[in-house]
Amino acid sequence: MTEQNDARYVRYRFVFVSLFSTLFILLLAGIIDMGICKTLTRGCKGAETIQYEINGKRYTHTEPYRYNGKGTSKGTVPSPNKARARACEAAAQLAARAADRNRLLQKVCAKNPNCTGRILFMGGVGRSKGVQKTHSVSAYPLEFQCQNGRIYNKPRCGNGKKEGAEECDDGANNSDTRPNACRTNCTRGRCGDFTVDNGEECDDGNKNSDKIPGACRTNCKRANCGDGVLDVSEGEKCDDGNSDPYDGCHECQECVLPKDNLTITRDTKLCPGSYNLRDPGRDGVIRVTGNNVTLDCRNSQLNGSGRGGIGILVTGSNVVLRGCSVKGFETGIDVRGENAVAFDNRACGNSIDVKKSTPVFFPARNTCNKAVNGWSEGGKAGCTENCQ
C-alpha cells in the first residue's frame, strides 16, 4: 500500500512541475513582448536600372541613387542583415515603379547614337553592404532603335496621329473599302487598292491590266481607244495606240481620215463624216494609185470649195470604188486606170460629175447628172440614177 502511494505521489509531482514550467515560459514570453523584444530598422538606397544588348554585347545603365527603402527586424537580438535585405527589397520596388522605358532609353541612345538593340532587364535595384535586391517591370516592346542619339518610336498606324512615314492616319475612320478614306495601312487611297476613289473610273486591284481586253487599266481608267489593246466589247475595230489618222486605224476604227493628196495604195476605208477639202494642184484630193485595191467611201462625204480640182482620181488598175459621195469640184470622180469597178457612188454638184479615160470600165448603180467621155451604165449614157 505504501509503495502504491509513493508511485502516485511521484506522478502528481511530475505533472505539477510540468504545468509550472509551462506557465513560467508563457509568462516570460509575455514579459519579453512587453519590453524585452527589440526592433531594428535599416535603410537602403534604390536606383533605376536597364540592361540591354547591342550587337551581341550586354550593357547596364543605372540612374543615380534617389530612392530610400526602410526595413525592420524584430526579436531579442534583431538581425541587421534581415532588416537591410528588407530595406533593399523595398528600395528596389520603389525604384522600379519610377522606371520609365523611354527616359532610360534616351540615356542609352546618348551613348549609342545609331543602333538597334534589345532590352534584357528594366526596373529597380537596391544595394547596401553586400546586399542587393532587384525588381523588374514591363519593358515591352523589348526591341528599341536609336537614331541620331534619340530613341526612335516606330509609328503605330491607327492611333489617329500622322507619324513618321505615314501618309495619313484617321484612327477608327481608316478604311480599305470607303472611297477616298485613309487606308488601314495609313496610306492614301490610290489606284490598285480595289476601291474607286476620286479621279478613278474603275479599280480592280491586282486585276487591273494594260494587256487584257476590256480590263480596268493600271491607271484606273476604263479600257479606251488609244490604249493599244483591241477592246471588241467597246466596239473597237483596231487600236494601234497612236493618233495617226492615216495609218489605217483612226479612233479605233479601220479607216483613214480624208485629206488633200491622200494616196491610196492598199484597201482603204474612209472614216465616216463630212469633209471640206480643196485640191489646189488639180491632181486629186484622193488619188488611188495602187493596183487591185478597194476604196470604200460609205458614210463619208467629200465637199470641194467650188474652185476646181478633182475629188477622186483613179490611176491604178483593177480598182474598186464603192459608196463615194463627192460634190463641189471641177471633176467629181475621174477614172483613168483600166478594169476599174465603180458602184453605189454619188457625184452631184460638180462641174463634171464623173469622167473616164479608159476603154475597159465597169460602172454600176452610180448617181450623177454630168457624165463625160462615154460613161455609160445599163446600156445608156450617164449614171444609173440622176441627182435629185
C-alpha positions as CSV (number, residue, x, y, z in Angstrom):
1,M,0.0,0.0,0.0
2,T,2.8,2.3,0.9
3,E,4.6,1.6,-2.5
4,Q,1.4,2.5,-4.4
5,N,1.1,5.8,-2.6
6,D,4.7,6.6,-3.3
7,A,4.2,6.0,-7.1
8,R,1.1,8.1,-7.2
9,Y,2.9,10.9,-5.4
10,V,5.7,10.8,-8.0
11,R,3.3,11.1,-10.8
12,Y,1.4,14.0,-9.3
13,R,4.7,15.8,-8.6
14,F,5.8,15.3,-12.3
15,V,2.5,16.8,-13.6
16,F,2.7,19.7,-11.3
17,V,6.3,20.6,-12.3
18,S,5.4,20.4,-16.0
19,L,2.4,22.7,-15.6
20,F,4.5,25.2,-13.6
21,S,7.3,25.2,-16.2
22,T,4.8,25.8,-19.0
23,L,3.2,28.7,-17.1
24,F,6.7,30.2,-16.4
25,I,7.6,30.0,-20.1
26,L,4.4,31.7,-21.1
27,L,4.8,34.4,-18.5
28,L,8.4,35.0,-19.6
29,A,7.3,35.3,-23.3
30,G,4.7,37.9,-22.2
31,I,7.3,39.9,-20.3
32,I,9.6,39.9,-23.4
33,D,6.8,41.0,-25.6
34,M,6.0,43.8,-23.3
35,G,9.5,45.3,-23.3
36,I,12.4,42.9,-23.7
37,C,11.8,42.2,-27.5
38,K,13.6,44.8,-29.8
39,T,13.0,46.2,-33.3
40,L,15.9,47.1,-35.6
41,T,15.4,49.4,-38.6
42,R,17.8,49.8,-41.6
43,G,17.7,51.8,-44.8
44,C,18.8,51.1,-48.4
45,K,19.0,53.3,-51.4
46,G,17.5,52.3,-54.7
47,A,18.1,53.2,-58.3
48,E,16.6,52.7,-61.7
49,T,18.5,50.3,-64.0
50,I,18.3,49.0,-67.5
51,Q,20.3,46.1,-69.0
52,Y,20.4,45.9,-72.8
53,E,22.1,44.2,-75.7
54,I,23.6,45.7,-78.8
55,N,25.3,43.5,-81.5
56,G,25.5,40.6,-79.0
57,K,27.2,42.7,-76.3
58,R,25.5,43.3,-73.0
59,Y,25.5,46.7,-71.2
60,T,23.9,48.1,-68.0
61,H,22.9,51.7,-67.3
62,T,22.0,52.7,-63.8
63,E,20.5,56.1,-62.8
64,P,21.8,57.9,-59.7
65,Y,20.5,56.5,-56.4
66,R,17.5,58.5,-55.4
67,Y,15.0,56.2,-53.6
68,N,15.3,55.1,-50.0
69,G,13.7,52.0,-48.6
70,K,13.1,51.0,-44.9
71,G,13.3,47.6,-43.4
72,T,12.9,46.2,-39.9
73,S,13.9,43.1,-37.9
74,K,12.3,42.2,-34.5
75,G,13.4,39.9,-31.7
76,T,15.5,39.9,-28.6
77,V,18.5,40.1,-30.9
78,P,17.2,41.7,-34.2
79,S,19.1,40.7,-37.3
80,P,20.7,43.7,-39.2
81,N,21.0,41.5,-42.3
82,K,17.3,40.8,-42.4
83,A,16.5,44.5,-41.8
84,R,18.9,45.5,-44.6
85,A,17.6,42.9,-47.0
86,R,14.0,44.0,-46.4
87,A,15.1,47.7,-46.9
88,C,16.8,46.9,-50.2
89,E,13.8,45.0,-51.4
90,A,11.6,47.9,-50.7
91,A,14.1,50.3,-52.3
92,A,14.2,48.2,-55.5
93,Q,10.4,48.2,-55.7
94,L,10.2,52.0,-55.2
95,A,12.8,52.5,-58.0
96,A,11.1,50.1,-60.3
97,R,7.8,52.0,-60.0
98,A,9.6,55.1,-61.2
99,A,11.5,53.4,-64.0
100,D,10.4,54.8,-67.4
101,R,11.3,53.0,-70.6
102,N,11.7,56.0,-72.9
103,R,13.6,58.1,-70.3
104,L,16.1,55.3,-69.7
105,L,16.5,54.5,-73.4
106,Q,17.2,58.2,-74.0
107,K,20.3,57.7,-71.8
108,V,21.2,54.6,-73.8
109,C,20.8,56.4,-77.1
110,A,23.0,59.2,-75.9
111,K,25.8,56.6,-75.6
112,N,24.8,54.7,-78.7
113,P,23.5,57.3,-81.3
114,N,22.6,54.9,-84.1
115,C,21.9,51.4,-83.2
116,T,19.3,48.7,-82.8
117,G,19.1,46.7,-79.5
118,R,17.1,44.7,-77.1
119,I,16.2,45.3,-73.5
120,L,17.2,42.4,-71.2
121,F,16.0,43.8,-67.9
122,M,14.4,47.1,-66.7
123,G,13.4,48.0,-63.2
124,G,14.9,48.9,-59.9
125,V,17.8,47.8,-57.7
126,G,18.6,48.2,-54.1
127,R,22.2,47.8,-52.7
128,S,23.6,48.1,-49.2
129,K,26.7,46.5,-47.7
130,G,26.8,43.4,-49.9
131,V,23.0,43.1,-50.1
132,Q,21.4,43.5,-53.5
133,K,17.7,43.1,-54.4
134,T,16.1,43.8,-57.8
135,H,12.6,44.3,-59.0
136,S,11.6,44.2,-62.7
137,V,8.8,46.0,-64.6
138,S,7.5,45.5,-68.2
139,A,9.8,46.8,-70.9
140,Y,7.5,45.9,-73.8
141,P,8.4,46.2,-76.6
142,L,11.8,44.8,-75.9
143,E,13.4,45.9,-79.2
144,F,14.5,49.5,-79.5
145,Q,16.2,51.7,-82.1
146,C,18.3,54.8,-81.7
147,Q,18.6,57.4,-84.5
148,N,20.9,60.4,-84.2
149,G,21.2,60.0,-80.4
150,R,17.5,59.8,-79.7
151,I,15.1,56.9,-79.2
152,Y,13.1,56.2,-82.3
153,N,9.5,55.1,-81.7
154,K,8.1,53.3,-84.7
155,P,4.8,54.9,-85.8
156,R,1.7,53.0,-85.0
157,C,-0.9,53.1,-87.7
158,G,-4.4,53.6,-86.4
159,N,-3.8,55.8,-83.4
160,G,-5.2,58.9,-85.2
161,K,-1.8,60.6,-85.4
162,K,0.2,61.1,-88.6
163,E,3.7,59.9,-87.6
164,G,6.9,59.1,-89.4
165,A,6.4,57.8,-93.0
166,E,2.6,57.6,-92.6
167,E,0.7,59.4,-95.3
168,C,-2.4,59.8,-93.1
169,D,-4.0,58.3,-90.0
170,D,-7.7,58.8,-89.2
171,G,-7.7,56.2,-86.5
172,A,-11.0,54.3,-86.4
173,N,-12.1,56.0,-89.6
174,N,-9.3,54.3,-91.6
175,S,-10.9,52.1,-94.2
176,D,-10.0,49.8,-97.1
177,T,-13.4,50.0,-98.7
178,R,-14.7,53.6,-98.4
179,P,-13.7,55.8,-101.3
180,N,-11.0,58.5,-100.5
181,A,-10.5,57.2,-97.0
182,C,-7.1,56.8,-95.3
183,R,-6.3,53.1,-95.7
184,T,-5.7,50.8,-92.7
185,N,-2.0,50.8,-93.5
186,C,-2.0,54.6,-93.2
187,T,-1.6,55.3,-96.9
188,R,-3.9,57.4,-99.0
189,G,-6.3,55.8,-101.4
190,R,-4.6,55.0,-104.7
191,C,-5.1,53.2,-108.0
192,G,-4.8,49.5,-107.4
193,D,-6.3,49.2,-103.9
194,F,-9.7,47.8,-105.1
195,T,-11.6,50.9,-104.2
196,V,-12.7,53.6,-106.7
197,D,-11.6,56.9,-105.4
198,N,-12.0,60.4,-106.9
199,G,-10.5,60.7,-110.4
200,E,-10.6,56.9,-110.9
201,E,-13.1,55.3,-113.3
202,C,-12.5,51.8,-112.0
203,D,-10.2,49.8,-109.7
204,D,-10.0,46.0,-109.8
205,G,-6.8,45.9,-107.7
206,N,-4.3,43.3,-108.9
207,K,-6.7,42.5,-111.8
208,N,-6.0,45.9,-113.4
209,S,-4.2,45.2,-116.7
210,D,-2.9,47.1,-119.7
211,K,-3.0,43.9,-121.8
212,I,-6.3,42.2,-121.2
213,P,-9.1,43.4,-123.5
214,G,-11.9,45.2,-121.6
215,A,-9.9,45.2,-118.3
216,C,-9.6,48.2,-115.9
217,R,-6.3,49.7,-116.8
218,T,-3.4,50.1,-114.4
219,N,-4.1,53.9,-114.3
220,C,-7.6,53.1,-113.1
221,K,-9.2,54.2,-116.4
222,R,-11.6,52.1,-118.3
223,A,-10.5,50.3,-121.4
224,N,-10.4,53.0,-124.1
225,C,-9.5,53.8,-127.6
226,G,-5.8,54.5,-127.9
227,D,-4.6,52.3,-125.1
228,G,-3.1,49.8,-127.6
229,V,-5.5,47.0,-126.7
230,L,-8.2,45.8,-129.0
231,D,-11.4,46.1,-127.0
232,V,-14.0,44.4,-129.2
233,S,-16.6,44.7,-126.4
234,E,-16.2,48.5,-126.7
235,G,-16.8,48.5,-130.4
236,E,-13.2,48.9,-131.4
237,K,-12.1,47.5,-134.8
238,C,-8.5,48.3,-134.2
239,D,-6.3,50.0,-131.6
240,D,-2.7,50.8,-132.6
241,G,-2.1,53.1,-129.6
242,N,-1.4,56.2,-131.6
243,S,-3.2,59.2,-133.0
244,D,-2.0,58.9,-136.6
245,P,-5.2,59.3,-138.7
246,Y,-3.6,58.0,-141.9
247,D,-2.2,54.6,-140.8
248,G,-5.4,52.7,-141.3
249,C,-6.6,52.9,-137.8
250,H,-8.3,56.2,-136.7
251,E,-10.3,56.5,-133.5
252,C,-10.1,52.7,-133.2
253,Q,-11.9,52.2,-136.5
254,E,-10.3,50.7,-139.6
255,C,-10.4,53.9,-141.6
256,V,-8.4,56.8,-142.9
257,L,-9.1,60.4,-142.4
258,P,-9.5,62.2,-145.8
259,K,-7.1,65.0,-146.7
260,D,-5.7,66.6,-149.8
261,N,-3.2,64.4,-151.7
262,L,-4.2,61.3,-149.8
263,T,-2.7,58.5,-151.8
264,I,-4.3,55.0,-151.7
265,T,-2.1,52.0,-152.3
266,R,-4.0,49.4,-150.4
267,D,-7.5,48.5,-149.4
268,T,-8.8,51.6,-147.5
269,K,-12.0,52.7,-145.9
270,L,-12.6,56.4,-145.4
271,C,-13.6,57.5,-141.9
272,P,-17.3,58.5,-141.7
273,G,-18.1,62.2,-141.8
274,S,-18.3,65.2,-144.0
275,Y,-15.0,66.8,-145.1
276,N,-14.5,70.2,-146.7
277,L,-11.4,69.9,-148.8
278,R,-9.6,71.8,-151.6
279,D,-7.4,70.5,-154.5
280,P,-5.1,73.4,-155.3
281,G,-2.9,71.2,-157.5
282,R,-5.8,69.9,-159.5
283,D,-4.3,66.4,-159.2
284,G,-6.9,64.8,-156.9
285,V,-7.8,65.2,-153.3
286,I,-7.8,61.4,-153.1
287,R,-5.5,59.6,-155.5
288,V,-5.9,55.9,-155.9
289,T,-2.6,54.8,-157.4
290,G,-2.4,51.2,-156.2
291,N,-3.4,48.2,-158.2
292,N,-6.0,45.7,-157.1
293,V,-7.2,47.8,-154.2
294,T,-10.6,48.9,-152.9
295,L,-11.6,52.4,-151.7
296,D,-14.7,52.2,-149.5
297,C,-16.2,55.7,-149.0
298,R,-19.5,54.7,-147.4
299,N,-20.8,57.2,-144.8
300,S,-18.2,59.8,-145.9
301,Q,-18.8,63.0,-147.9
302,L,-16.1,65.0,-149.8
303,N,-17.0,68.6,-150.2
304,G,-15.0,70.8,-152.6
305,S,-14.5,74.5,-152.4
306,G,-16.1,75.1,-155.8
307,R,-12.8,76.4,-157.1
308,G,-11.8,73.5,-159.4
309,G,-9.8,70.4,-158.8
310,I,-10.6,66.7,-158.7
311,G,-12.4,64.9,-155.9
312,I,-11.2,61.3,-156.5
313,L,-8.6,60.4,-159.2
314,V,-8.2,56.7,-160.0
315,T,-4.9,55.8,-161.9
316,G,-4.3,52.2,-160.6
317,S,-5.7,49.2,-162.4
318,N,-8.3,46.8,-161.1
319,V,-9.5,49.4,-158.6
320,V,-12.9,49.1,-156.8
321,L,-14.5,52.4,-156.0
322,R,-17.5,52.0,-153.7
323,G,-20.0,54.3,-152.0
324,C,-18.1,57.6,-152.5
325,S,-20.0,60.9,-152.3
326,V,-18.4,63.8,-154.0
327,K,-19.5,67.4,-154.7
328,G,-18.2,70.9,-155.3
329,F,-15.2,70.0,-157.5
330,E,-14.4,70.7,-161.2
331,T,-14.5,66.9,-161.7
332,G,-16.1,64.8,-159.0
333,I,-14.7,61.3,-160.0
334,D,-12.0,60.8,-162.7
335,V,-11.3,57.2,-163.6
336,R,-8.1,56.7,-165.7
337,G,-7.0,53.2,-164.7
338,E,-8.1,50.1,-166.6
339,N,-10.6,47.5,-165.3
340,A,-12.0,49.8,-162.6
341,V,-15.2,48.9,-160.9
342,A,-17.3,51.8,-159.6
343,F,-20.7,51.3,-157.9
344,D,-23.0,52.9,-155.5
345,N,-21.1,56.2,-155.8
346,R,-22.8,59.6,-155.8
347,A,-21.3,62.5,-157.7
348,C,-23.6,65.5,-157.7
349,G,-23.0,69.3,-157.8
350,N,-19.6,69.2,-159.6
351,S,-18.8,70.9,-162.9
352,I,-18.3,67.4,-164.3
353,D,-19.7,64.7,-162.0
354,V,-18.0,61.6,-163.5
355,K,-15.3,61.1,-166.1
356,K,-13.4,58.1,-167.6
357,S,-10.3,57.9,-169.7
358,T,-10.1,54.1,-170.2
359,P,-11.9,51.7,-172.5
360,V,-12.3,48.9,-170.0
361,F,-14.5,50.1,-167.2
362,F,-17.3,48.6,-165.1
363,P,-19.7,51.2,-163.5
364,A,-23.0,50.3,-161.9
365,R,-25.7,52.0,-159.7
366,N,-23.9,55.3,-159.6
367,T,-25.8,58.6,-159.3
368,C,-24.8,61.7,-161.3
369,N,-26.0,64.4,-163.7
370,K,-23.0,65.3,-165.8
371,A,-21.1,62.3,-167.2
372,V,-18.5,62.6,-170.0
373,N,-16.1,60.6,-172.2
374,G,-18.6,57.8,-172.8
375,W,-19.5,57.0,-169.2
376,S,-22.5,54.6,-169.5
377,E,-24.4,52.2,-167.3
378,G,-27.0,49.6,-168.1
379,G,-26.7,50.3,-171.8
380,K,-27.4,54.0,-171.7
381,A,-25.1,57.1,-171.4
382,G,-24.6,58.5,-168.0
383,C,-25.2,57.1,-164.5
384,T,-27.9,54.7,-163.5
385,E,-29.7,57.4,-161.5
386,N,-29.8,61.2,-161.8
387,C,-29.1,63.5,-158.9
388,Q,-32.2,64.8,-157.2
